Every structure is written in C-alpha cells, then in structure tokens.
Amino acid sequence: MTGNIATVGYGLATIGPGIGLGVMIGQTQIATARQPEVAGRLFTNMMIGAALIEVLGLLGLVAGLMFT
C-alpha cells in the first residue's frame, strides 16, 4: 500500500511543474512577440526559471523514492 501512495504522490508532484512550465513558456512567447529586441534576455531568464521549476519535479521524485 505504501508504494501505491508514493506513486500517486509523485504523479501529483508533477502537475505543478508541468503547469508552471506551460505558463512560463507561453508568457515568454507573448513577451518575445511584443518586444523582439529583448528575446535573448527573456530566453536566459526562462532557462533559469525552467531549471528552478524542474527542481520541484525532482524533489517529488526523490521524496517518492525515499518514502517507498
């Protein structure tokens, strides 16, 4: 039973980063379309943000593995 609960927990932990990445990439595309001259800086900030968002997914995976 513990393994099943951990699996459900990991599945729920991936929802947040997935939504976060979708919103962030969408807003970056909108900002790039509005101001193409800052596309390079936006891309850099987006990559840093994507790395931080992915950490949330990895923490969910690690927590699921630790408590299994």
C-alpha positions in Angstrom: 0.0 0.0 0.0 2.9 2.4 0.7 4.3 2.1 -2.8 0.9 3.0 -4.3 0.5 6.1 -2.2 4.1 7.2 -3.2 3.2 6.7 -6.8 0.1 8.8 -6.5 2.1 11.4 -4.6 4.7 11.6 -7.4 2.0 11.9 -10.0 0.5 14.9 -8.1 4.0 16.4 -7.7 4.5 16.5 -11.5 1.3 18.5 -12.0 2.7 21.7 -10.5 6.0 21.9 -12.6 4.0 21.0 -15.7 1.6 23.8 -15.3 4.5 26.2 -14.3 6.5 25.4 -17.4 3.5 25.8 -19.6 2.6 29.2 -18.2 6.2 30.4 -18.2 6.9 29.3 -21.8 3.6 30.8 -23.0 4.3 34.1 -21.3 7.8 34.2 -22.7 6.5 33.7 -26.2 4.0 36.5 -25.8 6.7 38.8 -24.4 9.0 37.9 -27.3 6.3 38.7 -29.8 5.7 42.1 -28.2 9.3 43.1 -27.8 11.6 41.0 -30.1 14.7 43.1 -29.1 14.8 41.5 -25.6 14.4 37.9 -26.8 17.9 36.9 -25.8 17.4 38.2 -22.2 14.0 36.6 -21.9 15.4 33.3 -23.1 18.1 33.4 -20.5 15.6 34.2 -17.7 13.3 31.5 -19.0 16.0 28.8 -18.8 16.9 29.8 -15.3 13.2 29.7 -14.3 12.8 26.3 -16.1 15.7 24.9 -14.1 14.1 26.0 -10.8 10.7 24.6 -11.8 12.2 21.3 -12.7 13.8 21.1 -9.3 10.2 20.8 -7.9 9.6 17.7 -10.0 12.9 16.1 -9.0 12.0 16.8 -5.3 8.8 15.0 -5.8 10.6 12.0 -7.3 13.2 11.9 -4.6 10.5 12.1 -1.9 8.6 9.3 -3.6 11.7 7.1 -3.6 12.8 7.9 -0.1 9.4 7.0 1.5 8.8 3.9 -0.5 
